[in-house]
Amino acid sequence: MMESDRNYLSREEVDSKLIKGEYVHTFKQGGMALLGCDWKREDILKLIDNGNKAELSGEMATNMGHGVVVWDGDSPLFCETVGDKT
């Protein structure tokens, strides 16, 4: 994906898109498999506070209900969002 195609999000935009509650389901690429787990909402938002970027996910992750990516260093963390499952 080209840099100009990315849709970066603010902390507030991410917070409004995440599913409600203290924990948010996430997944990361783990070699040949996707690794899913629940993260504390505040820990996800702290990644952004610490200078990590957040953006809209691509079509595949969005269709899986994980419409936001928050970068954890060089590793994308796909986060479950409201209303994205098809």
C-alpha positions in Angstrom: 0.0 0.0 0.0 1.3 3.4 -0.9 1.6 6.0 1.8 -0.9 8.2 0.1 -3.5 5.4 0.3 -3.3 5.2 4.1 -6.1 6.7 6.2 -4.5 7.6 9.5 -6.6 8.0 12.6 -6.4 10.0 15.8 -6.6 8.5 19.2 -10.2 9.8 19.5 -11.2 8.3 16.1 -9.8 4.9 17.1 -11.5 5.0 20.5 -14.9 5.8 18.8 -14.4 2.9 16.3 -13.4 0.2 18.7 -16.1 -2.1 20.1 -17.3 -0.9 23.5 -16.0 -2.3 26.7 -12.8 -2.7 28.7 -11.3 -5.3 26.4 -11.1 -5.4 22.6 -10.5 -8.5 20.5 -7.3 -8.2 18.3 -5.2 -10.3 16.1 -1.6 -10.2 14.8 0.2 -12.2 12.1 2.1 -15.0 13.9 4.2 -16.7 11.2 1.8 -19.0 9.3 -1.2 -18.2 11.5 -3.2 -15.3 12.9 -2.9 -15.0 16.7 -6.0 -13.5 18.4 -6.3 -12.2 21.9 -8.2 -9.6 23.9 -6.2 -6.4 24.7 -7.2 -3.8 27.3 -8.7 -0.8 25.5 -6.5 1.6 27.4 -3.4 -0.4 26.3 -4.3 -0.1 22.7 -4.9 3.7 23.1 -1.5 4.0 24.9 0.2 2.7 21.8 -1.1 5.7 20.0 -0.2 8.0 22.9 3.4 6.7 22.7 3.7 7.8 19.0 2.6 4.6 17.2 0.4 5.2 14.1 -3.2 4.0 13.7 -5.1 3.6 10.5 -8.1 2.0 8.8 -7.6 -1.7 8.0 -7.6 -3.1 4.5 -10.7 -4.8 3.0 -9.9 -8.3 4.3 -9.4 -7.4 8.0 -12.3 -5.0 7.9 -14.6 -7.8 6.5 -13.4 -9.8 9.5 -14.7 -7.1 11.8 -11.2 -5.6 12.6 -11.4 -2.3 10.9 -8.6 -0.5 12.7 -4.8 -1.2 12.7 -2.7 0.2 15.5 1.0 -0.3 15.0 2.9 -1.9 17.9 6.4 -0.9 16.7 6.7 -2.6 13.3 3.9 -5.1 14.0 0.3 -4.4 13.0 -2.3 -5.0 15.7 -5.8 -5.4 14.1 -8.6 -4.3 16.4 -12.2 -5.3 16.4 -14.5 -2.4 15.5 -18.2 -1.6 15.6 -20.2 -2.5 12.5 -17.5 -3.8 10.1 -18.4 -7.5 9.8 -19.9 -8.5 6.5 
